Amino acid sequence: MENYSFYKTESFASDHGSMIESELKLLKEEIAAGKGDILPEGGGLRTISIKMPQGQRAEWFVVYAIYKKLRLVILLTKFKKNIKRILNSKEERKLCEKKLELDKIIESNF
């Protein structure tokens, strides 16, 4: 997934603290390596867990969308795994709605 652009939504930037540069770099590398899981019934949303080497900050649970034709990854939200390990149905529904909005914007502009 080399040469993909990564975009952080406002939610991603503000949810549950900020990622330090090394955490964000690792996240991008893991996504680029094809790691992550498709969220069942998530409209194409994907999730990934990022764990820093021992003793370095937190482990993160990240929800993102990939638009392969545009070579674009949109980082939607993140949680520290000590706070949340899975999404509840309300959170999942809200993220699916956001993904549908993004799909419409991308479809109409590209």
N, C-alpha and C positions, 0 to 999 in steps of 0.2 A: 504494500500500500504506500510505497514511496511516492513522494510528491503530492500527497493529499494535503488539503488545507483543513485546519482545525478551527472551529468557531465555538466560543464559549457563550452560552446564553446568559442573561442576567441571573437566572436561577442558579445556573452552575457556578457562576462567580460568587454568589452570595450564600448559597446553602451550606450550612454547617462548617464554616471556616474556610480558609483558603489553602490551596495546595502550594507547597513550596516548589521551586523550579525543578528540582530533581524528581519530585513526585509526578509533576506534569510531563516531564520528559519520559519517565517510565511508562506512564499511561499511553502516550502517543506511540512509543515503541511496541507496547503490547497490542494495541489496536492494529498497528501496521503489520505485526506478525500474524494477524488473523485470529488472535485470541478473543474471547468473549462469547457470550451465548445469546441466542435469539430469545427474546421475552415471549413466552407462549401467549398467543392472542394479543400481542402488543403492536400489531400493525407494522412490523419490521423493526421495532425498537430492539436494541441490543443492550446487554449488561456485561460488566466486567468488574472483577475484583483486583485491586492493585495493592500489593503488599511490599513495603520497602524492606530492605535488608534489616536484620535484627538490630533493634536499638534506635532506629531512625523513624520517628514520627508515627503516624497512624496507618491503618489499613483502610482503603476506600472502596466503596461500592458505587459504581458509576453507571448511569444510563445515557446512552447516546444513539444517534441515528447516522447511517452511512448512505450517501448518495454517490454510488460508484461512477455513474456516467459523468458527474460533475467533479469527481475526485474531492469530495467534501465530507467531512465528519463534523456533526454538530453535537457538542457535549451539552446534554440537557440538565442533568442534576447529579449530585453526589451526596453520599452519606458516609460518615465514619462508621466502619463496621462494628465498633463497640456500641454504637447507638442504634443501628438498623442493619439487618442482614437480608431482609426481603421486603418487597413492597406490599402494602395491603391493597385491596381491590379499589378503594377510592383513589389512592395515589397512582395506581396503574392506569385507571380510567382517565385521570387528569393528564397523565403523560401521553396516553394514546390520542387524546384530543389535541394536545400540542403537536404531536407528530402529524396528524391529519392537517392541521393548519399549516405546518411547514411544507407538507407535500403540495398543498394548493398554491402556496407562494412560489415554490420552486417550479411547479408545472406551468404557472402563468408567466414566469419570468425567464425561463430557460428553454 
